[in-house]
Amino acid sequence: MQAVDDDRPGRTDPSMLRTIGTRVLAGLLAAVAVGVLAGAMARLLMRLVALLGDGETRFSALGTFFIVLVFVGAMLPGALTTALGARRTGYGLLALGAAFLLFEAVNIAVQDDAAELVRAGGSRLLLVVLVLGAFVVVAAGEAWGIARLARALARRTVGGGAPLTGVPVREAAAG
């Protein structure tokens, strides 16, 4: 019996597939871990805005789940890209995800509670502006935390922080 030559065109190196899979898993874990934490913090900030605006705080478990899901989903492309080794692109996608989350958080807060906040007066309005500023910290912290965690997990599980373009790939003409 003769060994099969793996240098044939169209064959994929199993170690490279394992590397890609491990990095994708690292990005997914980073997005979920940090996204759940940031989504929960954002939900608490939303409740605080509602309380400051004398609005009803009717928050359901399903609503909280969907907010956390949005916080994970908005950062998932950046987390995966960062874990795969394309740092600049990953950072750009994480920044876009954070910008999306900020836009939505402020937009929802202003739409839902604008009338109550204006009637509430100056000191409450100032507190609401400070709480909305905390959304910036949460979104930026989420992006930063995901970038760090995704890179660290990819480095630990695969070894090295090189992008996948640095992984040796057999050329089709070789052989």
FIGU-37881 format. One record per residue (C-alpha): residue in one letter; x, y, z. Coordinates in Angstrom, 2 decimals. Layout:
N
<code = A	east = X	north = Y	up = Z> .
...
This chain:
175
<code = M	east = 0.00	north = 0.00	up = 0.00> .
<code = Q	east = 1.28	north = 3.42	up = -0.92> .
<code = A	east = 0.79	north = 6.65	up = 1.08> .
<code = V	east = -1.44	north = 9.31	up = -0.44> .
<code = D	east = 0.37	north = 12.46	up = -1.50> .
<code = D	east = -1.28	north = 15.46	up = 0.21> .
<code = D	east = 0.40	north = 17.99	up = -2.09> .
<code = R	east = -2.29	north = 17.54	up = -4.72> .
<code = P	east = -4.16	north = 20.66	up = -5.81> .
<code = G	east = -7.45	north = 21.16	up = -3.99> .
<code = R	east = -6.30	north = 19.46	up = -0.80> .
<code = T	east = -6.44	north = 21.49	up = 2.39> .
<code = D	east = -3.93	north = 21.18	up = 5.18> .
<code = P	east = -5.77	north = 19.86	up = 8.27> .
<code = S	east = -3.58	north = 21.90	up = 10.61> .
<code = M	east = -4.59	north = 25.10	up = 8.83> .
<code = L	east = -8.28	north = 24.18	up = 9.14> .
<code = R	east = -7.74	north = 23.50	up = 12.83> .
<code = T	east = -5.99	north = 26.88	up = 13.17> .
<code = I	east = -8.86	north = 28.71	up = 11.48> .
<code = G	east = -11.48	north = 26.86	up = 13.53> .
<code = T	east = -9.67	north = 27.56	up = 16.78> .
<code = R	east = -9.34	north = 31.24	up = 15.96> .
<code = V	east = -13.01	north = 31.51	up = 14.99> .
<code = L	east = -13.94	north = 29.87	up = 18.29> .
<code = A	east = -11.66	north = 32.32	up = 20.15> .
<code = G	east = -13.40	north = 35.27	up = 18.48> .
<code = L	east = -16.84	north = 33.85	up = 19.20> .
<code = L	east = -16.00	north = 33.26	up = 22.86> .
<code = A	east = -14.60	north = 36.78	up = 23.22> .
<code = A	east = -17.69	north = 38.33	up = 21.64> .
<code = V	east = -20.06	north = 36.33	up = 23.82> .
<code = A	east = -18.17	north = 36.80	up = 27.10> .
<code = V	east = -17.62	north = 40.53	up = 26.80> .
<code = G	east = -20.90	north = 41.16	up = 24.93> .
<code = V	east = -22.99	north = 39.59	up = 27.69> .
<code = L	east = -21.27	north = 41.73	up = 30.30> .
<code = A	east = -21.61	north = 44.93	up = 28.25> .
<code = G	east = -25.22	north = 44.17	up = 27.33> .
<code = A	east = -26.13	north = 43.65	up = 30.98> .
<code = M	east = -24.41	north = 46.90	up = 31.94> .
<code = A	east = -26.25	north = 48.73	up = 29.16> .
<code = R	east = -29.54	north = 47.28	up = 30.36> .
<code = L	east = -28.87	north = 48.66	up = 33.84> .
<code = L	east = -28.05	north = 52.06	up = 32.35> .
<code = M	east = -31.31	north = 51.97	up = 30.36> .
<code = R	east = -33.20	north = 51.27	up = 33.55> .
<code = L	east = -31.46	north = 54.19	up = 35.23> .
<code = V	east = -32.43	north = 56.52	up = 32.37> .
<code = A	east = -36.04	north = 55.36	up = 32.68> .
<code = L	east = -36.01	north = 55.94	up = 36.44> .
<code = L	east = -34.53	north = 59.40	up = 36.03> .
<code = G	east = -37.18	north = 60.29	up = 33.50> .
<code = D	east = -39.96	north = 59.13	up = 35.84> .
<code = G	east = -40.87	north = 56.57	up = 33.24> .
<code = E	east = -42.13	north = 53.12	up = 33.94> .
<code = T	east = -39.40	north = 50.54	up = 34.18> .
<code = R	east = -41.10	north = 47.64	up = 32.45> .
<code = F	east = -38.11	north = 45.51	up = 31.54> .
<code = S	east = -38.68	north = 41.88	up = 30.69> .
<code = A	east = -36.25	north = 38.98	up = 30.65> .
<code = L	east = -36.89	north = 38.55	up = 26.93> .
<code = G	east = -36.08	north = 42.21	up = 26.30> .
<code = T	east = -32.85	north = 41.86	up = 28.25> .
<code = F	east = -31.96	north = 38.75	up = 26.24> .
<code = F	east = -32.43	north = 40.61	up = 22.96> .
<code = I	east = -30.37	north = 43.58	up = 24.15> .
<code = V	east = -27.53	north = 41.22	up = 25.12> .
<code = L	east = -27.92	north = 39.47	up = 21.76> .
<code = V	east = -27.56	north = 42.81	up = 19.94> .
<code = F	east = -24.46	north = 43.66	up = 21.98> .
<code = V	east = -22.90	north = 40.31	up = 21.06> .
<code = G	east = -24.00	north = 40.42	up = 17.41> .
<code = A	east = -22.80	north = 43.96	up = 16.77> .
<code = M	east = -19.28	north = 43.05	up = 17.84> .
<code = L	east = -19.08	north = 39.53	up = 16.40> .
<code = P	east = -17.62	north = 40.48	up = 12.98> .
<code = G	east = -14.86	north = 42.52	up = 14.62> .
<code = A	east = -14.15	north = 39.79	up = 17.18> .
<code = L	east = -13.84	north = 37.12	up = 14.50> .
<code = T	east = -11.67	north = 39.29	up = 12.27> .
<code = T	east = -9.41	north = 40.23	up = 15.16> .
<code = A	east = -9.05	north = 36.60	up = 16.24> .
<code = L	east = -8.20	north = 35.61	up = 12.67> .
<code = G	east = -5.28	north = 38.03	up = 12.82> .
<code = A	east = -6.44	north = 41.00	up = 10.73> .
<code = R	east = -6.02	north = 43.54	up = 13.51> .
<code = R	east = -6.66	north = 46.81	up = 11.66> .
<code = T	east = -9.75	north = 45.47	up = 9.94> .
<code = G	east = -10.94	north = 43.92	up = 13.19> .
<code = Y	east = -10.44	north = 47.17	up = 15.08> .
<code = G	east = -12.36	north = 49.02	up = 12.37> .
<code = L	east = -15.25	north = 46.57	up = 12.59> .
<code = L	east = -15.24	north = 46.79	up = 16.39> .
<code = A	east = -15.35	north = 50.59	up = 16.15> .
<code = L	east = -18.29	north = 50.37	up = 13.74> .
<code = G	east = -20.05	north = 47.98	up = 16.11> .
<code = A	east = -19.50	north = 50.34	up = 19.03> .
<code = A	east = -20.77	north = 53.29	up = 16.97> .
<code = F	east = -23.89	north = 51.32	up = 16.07> .
<code = L	east = -24.53	north = 50.45	up = 19.73> .
<code = L	east = -24.05	north = 54.07	up = 20.80> .
<code = F	east = -26.38	north = 55.36	up = 18.11> .
<code = E	east = -29.08	north = 52.88	up = 19.08> .
<code = A	east = -28.71	north = 53.47	up = 22.83> .
<code = V	east = -28.96	north = 57.24	up = 22.55> .
<code = N	east = -31.68	north = 57.07	up = 19.90> .
<code = I	east = -33.87	north = 54.78	up = 21.99> .
<code = A	east = -33.32	north = 56.81	up = 25.16> .
<code = V	east = -34.20	north = 60.08	up = 23.45> .
<code = Q	east = -37.25	north = 58.66	up = 21.66> .
<code = D	east = -38.70	north = 56.92	up = 24.69> .
<code = D	east = -37.95	north = 59.39	up = 27.46> .
<code = A	east = -37.43	north = 62.80	up = 25.82> .
<code = A	east = -40.69	north = 64.37	up = 27.03> .
<code = E	east = -40.27	north = 63.11	up = 30.59> .
<code = L	east = -36.65	north = 64.28	up = 30.69> .
<code = V	east = -37.46	north = 67.81	up = 29.56> .
<code = R	east = -40.23	north = 68.09	up = 32.16> .
<code = A	east = -37.95	north = 66.66	up = 34.85> .
<code = G	east = -35.73	north = 69.71	up = 34.99> .
<code = G	east = -32.08	north = 70.65	up = 34.84> .
<code = S	east = -30.51	north = 68.41	up = 37.48> .
<code = R	east = -32.20	north = 65.27	up = 36.24> .
<code = L	east = -31.39	north = 66.17	up = 32.67> .
<code = L	east = -27.74	north = 66.54	up = 33.65> .
<code = L	east = -27.81	north = 63.11	up = 35.32> .
<code = V	east = -29.34	north = 61.58	up = 32.20> .
<code = V	east = -26.62	north = 63.13	up = 30.04> .
<code = L	east = -24.03	north = 61.61	up = 32.38> .
<code = V	east = -25.72	north = 58.21	up = 32.17> .
<code = L	east = -25.79	north = 58.48	up = 28.38> .
<code = G	east = -22.09	north = 59.27	up = 28.57> .
<code = A	east = -21.66	north = 56.00	up = 30.44> .
<code = F	east = -22.97	north = 54.24	up = 27.33> .
<code = V	east = -19.88	north = 55.53	up = 25.52> .
<code = V	east = -17.70	north = 53.93	up = 28.18> .
<code = V	east = -19.61	north = 50.64	up = 27.94> .
<code = A	east = -19.44	north = 50.47	up = 24.12> .
<code = A	east = -15.79	north = 51.51	up = 23.94> .
<code = G	east = -14.92	north = 49.16	up = 26.78> .
<code = E	east = -16.70	north = 46.33	up = 25.02> .
<code = A	east = -14.75	north = 46.93	up = 21.80> .
<code = W	east = -11.45	north = 47.17	up = 23.67> .
<code = G	east = -12.18	north = 44.11	up = 25.81> .
<code = I	east = -13.19	north = 41.99	up = 22.85> .
<code = A	east = -10.10	north = 42.99	up = 20.88> .
<code = R	east = -7.80	north = 42.08	up = 23.77> .
<code = L	east = -9.59	north = 38.85	up = 24.67> .
<code = A	east = -9.92	north = 37.63	up = 21.07> .
<code = R	east = -6.21	north = 38.19	up = 20.41> .
<code = A	east = -5.19	north = 36.61	up = 23.72> .
<code = L	east = -7.37	north = 33.53	up = 23.19> .
<code = A	east = -6.16	north = 33.11	up = 19.61> .
<code = R	east = -2.55	north = 33.45	up = 20.72> .
<code = R	east = -2.92	north = 30.93	up = 23.56> .
<code = T	east = -4.86	north = 28.30	up = 21.66> .
<code = V	east = -3.07	north = 28.46	up = 18.31> .
<code = G	east = 0.29	north = 29.88	up = 19.22> .
<code = G	east = 1.62	north = 33.14	up = 17.91> .
<code = G	east = -0.38	north = 36.18	up = 16.97> .
<code = A	east = 0.37	north = 36.10	up = 13.25> .
<code = P	east = -2.48	north = 36.60	up = 10.83> .
<code = L	east = -3.56	north = 33.63	up = 8.76> .
<code = T	east = -1.70	north = 35.06	up = 5.78> .
<code = G	east = 1.43	north = 34.00	up = 7.66> .
<code = V	east = 0.31	north = 30.36	up = 7.78> .
<code = P	east = 2.19	north = 28.41	up = 5.12> .
<code = V	east = -0.15	north = 27.31	up = 2.34> .
<code = R	east = 0.92	north = 24.82	up = -0.32> .
<code = E	east = 0.82	north = 26.25	up = -3.79> .
<code = A	east = -1.16	north = 24.41	up = -6.45> .
<code = A	east = 1.80	north = 24.46	up = -8.85> .
<code = A	east = 4.13	north = 22.78	up = -6.35> .
<code = G	east = 4.67	north = 19.14	up = -6.56> .
